Amino acid sequence: MANTRRITEVLQQIGYEPQEGKTIVVSYAPENLSDAIRKIFILNNFYALSFCKEQLVLIPYRHFWADVKKEVTLELPYSSIVGVEVRETGINYRIDIKLEDEVIALSAQQAELSALRNSGMYSLEDWSGTNNWHKNNLKGTLKALEALGGAF
């Protein structure tokens, strides 16, 4: 189980300085409706998106045990981010991070239903099943993402 202590520990072990309360569970956003449906029924990859001292970092989850791997999938230095747009799309948030020559499109499940969805399972603080850090961190992390750069 990847509680906040575990996420912090893994990030520090691989050389990052995570900011407290600024980690959420994300996946890459679907390209279209067919891709969205596929991700519901076929294994979807999830990541912990963390604000660190000098960059945003994505670390992948293992498919079993809801634990994170000790590796980085994507590292985005704050200086490379040109703009960020966050918008509601159904029961998720779409997060578009614009770099100089590409856009990284991510999806975050909304807090209200997170206890029933993957974001809640992947972010449990304990085995009670009711306390998840994704829900607790979502609003502040989305606000911090928007503050990184204006919409494009």
N, C-alpha and C positions, 0 to 999 in steps of 0.2 A: 504494500500500500504506500502510495507516494503522498504522505502528509507534508505540510509546509517544512517541517524539520528535514525530511528526506530530500525534498527538492533543493533546499538551501545547501545541504551537505554535498549532494552530487555536483551542483554548480561550483561550489568552492573547491571540490576535489579536482575538477577539470579546469580550474584557473579563473573563475569568474567571481564577481562580487555582486550577488543579487540584492535587489532592493526589497525590503519587507513589504508585504501586502500587494505586490505588483506582479503576480503570476496568475495566469488563467489557462484553461484547457482549450486548445484550438485544433482544428484540422484544416487542410487546404480546402478552400471553397470549391463547390462543384462547378463544373464548366457550363452545365445546362441541366434541364429537368431530368433527363435520362441518367446523367451522372449522379444527381442528387438521390434518385431512387435506388441506383446501384449501391450507393454508400449506406443506405438504410439496411439493405438485405445482405450485402457482402461486406466483409471486413473493411473497416475504414481505419486509417492511421490517425492517431491522436498524438498531440505534442503539448508540452508545457511551454507556454510563451512567457518569458521572464524579462523584466526590466533589470538590467545589470548596470554597473557603474558607468560604462562607456558604450553599451550596445544592447540591442534586443537579441535574445537568444531563444532558439527553439530546440528543446531536447525531446527525443522520441520516447513514447511509452512502449513497453513490452506488450505483446498481445495477450499475455496471461499474467495474472497477479497484480495488474494495475500498478506496476512499478516503472520507473523511468530507467532508461539506459544511460550509461556513463559516456555519452557522446553528444556531439552537437550536430544537428541537421542543418541549421542555418544560423548565421551570425550577421547581424546588421548593425554596423556602427551608426550611432545617432547622426553623425555628420553626413552619412550617405543617404539619409531619408529626406526626400524633397517634399512630400506631403502624405497625409493620412486621412482617409475618409472612413467613417464608421456609420453604418446604417442598418436599420432593422430589415430583415428579410424573412417574413413568416415568423417562425419560432426561434430564429437565430439572429445573430448580428454578423454582417459582412464587414470585414476589415480589409481595406485596400491600402497597402503601403507602397507609395510611389517612390521608386529610386530614379536615378538619372535616365536609365534606358529600359526599365521594366516595372511591372506592378506585381507585387506579391499579394495574392488574394487568399485571405484566411476566413474561417468561419468559427464563431464562438456561440455555444448554446446559451440561451437566455437563462438568467438566474432562477426565475420563478418555477421552472420545470426541471431544474438541474438534478434534483433528488431522484427523478424518474428516468434520467437520461445518462449517457456516457460521461458527461462532464462531472456529474455528481459521483459516479462510481470511481472515476480516476482521481478525484480530489478529496476523498474522505480523510478527515482529520483523525478519526478513530473508528472503531467497529460498530458504533451505535447506528450508523447509516443516516444520521440526520444532520451532521455538521460537515459541510464541505467548503474548502477554501475557494473554489471557483466562484461559488455563489457570493461568498463574503468579499472577494476581491474584484468582481466583474465591473461594477460601476466605476470605481476609482481607476482601474486599469484602462478601461475604455476612454475615460476622460484624459488620462495621461497620454494615451496613444494619440488622441486628437490634438493634444497640445504640442506634439512633436513637429507638426507641420500643418499648414492650412490645407483645406480640401483642394483638390486639383480638378 
